[in-house]
Amino acid sequence: MKQEDDLLKKVGTKNPFKVPDNYFENFNKNIMEKLPEKNVTPEKEITLWDKVKPWIYMAAMFAGIMLMFKMFNSISEKAQVANNKETAPIEAVDSNNTITDISDQYIETMTDYARMDDYTLYQYLTEADTNY
């Protein structure tokens, strides 16, 4: 405690920090003078291609998805024809049949597969593999 009193007597209680006169009146002006000039770049002009590009990309994506579905559908139809000897391939169906008849046959076949449990379907597919 005695040391603190000695220090206070030597240094005093006066605040050693001072702000220069008129510092805050000219503060904003001084800061703005010290900043470098801002380079203004002209805005890029938006072209028609920039506006249409997302729509073109989305259309291409949907076209690709449609082609994938067609490819997977043709692969599954070929596998179905190979596995199921009773049904005729869709290409060999009589020309008098309408699309609804063909789709009805496809739905019937799919519901037959859906009614099978996993083990029965496994047995059916392994028998079809051995019949080649």
WOLIN-V848188 format. One record per pair of residues at least 12 apart in sequence whose ideal C-beta (glycine too) atoms are under 6 Angstrom apart, sorted by the first residue. I is the first residue (numbers start at 0). J is the second residue. If there is no record, write none. Layout:
BEGIN
I|J, I|J
END
This chain:
BEGIN
76|89, 82|127
END
